Amino acid sequence: MPQPPDARPADTGVIHDIGYRGYTGPRLGRAYAARSLFTQSLRAAYGLGRSGKSKVLPMLVLGAVTVPAVIFVAIAVALHRDELPVEYAGYLSNLGLVISIFLASQAPVLLSRDLRYHTVPLYFSRPITRTDYVRAKFAAMACAQLLLMVAPLLVLYAGALLGGMDFAHNTGQFLYGLAAAVLYALVPTSVALVIAASTPRRGFGVAAIMGYLAVSSTVAAIAVGLSSPGTGGSDATQWTALISPNGLVEALVNEAFDLGAGFDRRHAPGGLGLVVFALVAALMVAGSYRLLLRRYRNV
Amino acid sequence: MNPTVARLTLRGLLGRRRGALLLVAPALLLIISAIASRSSGDAHDLTVKILGQLDLGTLVPILGLVIGTGVIATEIDDGSIVYLLAKPLPRHRIITTKLAVAIGVTWLVAAVPTLLAGLLLYGTKDGVALGYTVAVLVAGAAYSALFLLLGVVTRHAVVAGLAYALVWESLFGNFVQGARTLSIQQWGRAVAEAVAGDTAIGADVSLGAAVPLLLVVTVAATVLASVKLAGLTLASEE
């Protein structure tokens, strides 16, 4: 027969000390967290550490920008040419479309998904600040773009040197190419990141970035192409490159380093143009960075 | 056609600020045309560049991409398509309704501004404005069907569509003659040339090839999208 409740022995409920202790060791801190966010974002841009499907497009693009460089080198070496058939900076602007596709598809990967799945507040519950987040993502995307463009430049440079071409000329041109790559990795990227940060939908972000880059450069190309048959006044239409981030960089690099040739060569018109183009490029980057900071001030 | 599905699709496509964003492209086209019509350059050259290269070559594929994937891919992406699929509606009717909405919106934001821009730039001479408008009509319908299919088939519909429209049609189309045979843009041009007369618009594909190809692509994409939607698996994002 069960005993009535009050006849049971009283203290059966005991809180056991299972030895829980707080973490008292060294903490890696804010800088480490920001650095981790940077490396993880850079890897994510190429799909590393992600599923096979998300590696397809970055690797395809990387192949698409590098293979033509290999072919150019192979042709130049096979024909015993003493010069590469293409300029280093010109090579980048010829492949602008493919590089833009990489930017358009990967910038939303870095930013839109965090917004869509509401993971941004989780980052800010860690020691990193909003500025750290923006800085890490910005640097990661710019580095991803830079790596994409440096790879074919290195192929061209190494090929030129191995093919016994002029060392001084190629090194100079290679450095111009690197400067162009840095500009391409900063100016269009900063605008793309602002667009990507404004929408939680990846598909829409991709279309919006590509739409802006493609339409603006088509408009600029049409304006330059229209005026080229009559040589007079062709400098005036070069100003239209200001609306297109890719055209702006191309014009700036061509004028600053005296590159490019042909009737549809894009260049900043004169000394004043050079200054204005450089200013606009700097403004685009700085302004976009400020806009990003403002975007993440309250998420 | 199902009016409720059509209404919901239209709201998803144009609701909030998205409708205003779709108007940016036609506004841009009209502004550029207005500026260009004042310039002293060769009017025909100008028209071909603006309507052929900018409008038919760049704006129409991008608008078709945004609208074609916007009517279904966004719903599949955020999972709300299951509420629609759970209703006792044949899947092919969902596809045809969404396609009709996509084509209607594409025509509204792409074909109407094309006609206006054509009239601004070149007037009614040689039927150039009308030719390009018809080209945008047929190409817009084909792009909508194709990109709607991509939206059902793959989660990366926008990237795949961009690769087709910009890399295949524009980049390869410029260098490789054969690539132009398989390009919606060139089929549209062929139709435009038939409307406008012989010399006004250059086309690389004959009308006899373009019209059947346009029909085949549009119908096949719709049928395939219906079949794919009937057996849709909702995969999580990788």
Boltz contact constraints between the chains, C-beta under 6 A:
constraints:
  - contact:
      token1: [A, 51]
      token2: [B, 238]
      max_distance: 6.0
  - contact:
      token1: [A, 53]
      token2: [B, 238]
      max_distance: 6.0
  - contact:
      token1: [A, 54]
      token2: [B, 238]
      max_distance: 6.0
  - contact:
      token1: [A, 97]
      token2: [B, 171]
      max_distance: 6.0
  - contact:
      token1: [A, 105]
      token2: [B, 159]
      max_distance: 6.0
  - contact:
      token1: [A, 203]
      token2: [B, 69]
      max_distance: 6.0
  - contact:
      token1: [A, 203]
      token2: [B, 73]
      max_distance: 6.0
  - contact:
      token1: [A, 203]
      token2: [B, 158]
      max_distance: 6.0
  - contact:
      token1: [A, 206]
      token2: [B, 158]
      max_distance: 6.0
  - contact:
      token1: [A, 206]
      token2: [B, 159]
      max_distance: 6.0
  - contact:
      token1: [A, 207]
      token2: [B, 65]
      max_distance: 6.0
  - contact:
      token1: [A, 207]
      token2: [B, 66]
      max_distance: 6.0
  - contact:
      token1: [A, 207]
      token2: [B, 158]
      max_distance: 6.0
  - contact:
      token1: [A, 210]
      token2: [B, 162]
      max_distance: 6.0
  - contact:
      token1: [A, 211]
      token2: [B, 62]
      max_distance: 6.0
  - contact:
      token1: [A, 214]
      token2: [B, 58]
      max_distance: 6.0
  - contact:
      token1: [A, 215]
      token2: [B, 58]
      max_distance: 6.0
  - contact:
      token1: [A, 218]
      token2: [B, 54]
      max_distance: 6.0
  - contact:
      token1: [A, 218]
      token2: [B, 58]
      max_distance: 6.0
  - contact:
      token1: [A, 222]
      token2: [B, 49]
      max_distance: 6.0
  - contact:
      token1: [A, 226]
      token2: [B, 41]
      max_distance: 6.0
